[in-house]
Amino acid sequence: MYGDIGHGFFLFLFGIYLTHQRDEIIKSKSPLKAALPARYLLLFMGFFAFYCGWMYNDFLSIPLGIFGTCYENVNIIFKFKFVNFNFFNYICNFLNKYLLFFKCLYIYYLGRRYCCKKR
């Protein structure tokens, strides 16, 4: 679960709606019947996502910066002959790109192995 004020608020409202309108949803032929067993889970997930969103200062993936931060941004720049680059950003971008590639390969492998068996 991630912390986000906006997402948590909407999820919390949906959980409140499901808990308070349970009888009406059961009586009607609503597709929301499928979400009723998880209504308390959705309610608490929304509450704690909202709470953690305040701690992370994040609203719908937009950083708010309400409380500030205690970290300072330190860039370590390695200077070579004619080349300047931020070493940590370079390494992080490299790893993210290749880790995403290997995750996709692994998901493709699992899909082929378990979903596409010959019968």
N, C-alpha and C positions, 0 to 999 in steps of 0.2 A: 504494500500500500504506500502510496506517495502522499506527501502533504501539499495540498493546493486549496486555497481559500474558496475559489469559485467552484471547482469540481466538488469539493467536500460539501459546500452549501447546497448545491443542486441534488447531490446524492442524499444528504440529510433530509431535504424537503420531500424527496421521493419516498424515503423510508417512513417519514411521518405520515404521508398520504396513505401508504400501504397499511400502516398500523391502525390508523383511525377509520379508514374506509373498508376494513376487512369484510364486514358483513355484506355491504353493498356489492363488493367485488365478487364475493362468493355467489350471491343471488343472481347477478347478471352473467352474461356469457362473454365476459371480458377476457382478453388475452393476458391481462395482468394476474390471472389466477396462478400462472406458472411462477410468478415472483413472490407469492404469498409465503411459501415456506422459508424464504430467505429475508423476510421483511425486517427482522431485528438485526440481522447481519448487515443489511444495507443501511439501516439507521445508524448503527454504531460505526460502520466504516465511514459514513459521511461525517459523523461528528468528529472522529479522530483525524480524518483528512483535513477538515476545517481547522481543527486545533493545531495540527502540525504545519498547516499552511501559514498560520500566524508566526510560528517559530521559524519557518524557512523564509518568511517574507515573500511568498509566491502567490500570485493571483492569476489563474488561467495561463500559467507558464510565463508570466511577466513578472520580473523581480520588482518588488516594491521599495525596498530599502527603508522601511519605516524605523526599524530599531538600529540600523547601522551594523557594522561588523567589527570584530576584534582582530581580524586577520589583516595583514598588509600584503599587498600584491608585490612580490619580489620577482623580477625577471632576471634570470641568469643568462647572459648573452656571451657566447663563445665567439671570439674574434679570430678568424684565420686570415690568411693573406687574401684580400679582396672579397671575403665572404663573412657576412654577419647573419646569424639566425638564432632564434630562441630555441635552445636545445630541447627543453621539456615540451613545448608545444609541438615540435617536430616529432618527437617520440610518441606523444599521446595521439596525435593524428594518425601516425603510421600504425600504431597498435589498434586503434579503433577501427580503421579501415580493414585490416586483415582479420581482426577478431570477428567483425560482422560477416566477412566473407566465409570464415570457417563455421560460424553459427548457421549461416544459410546452407552450407554444404551438409552439415549435420542434420538439419531439419529436413532437407531433401532426402538424405539417406534414410531417416526414420520413416518418412512418408512412403518411400518406395518399399521399405522392408515390411512395414506393418499394414499399410493400407492397400497396396497394389499386389497382393499375392495372387498367384494363379490358383484357381479352384478346380 
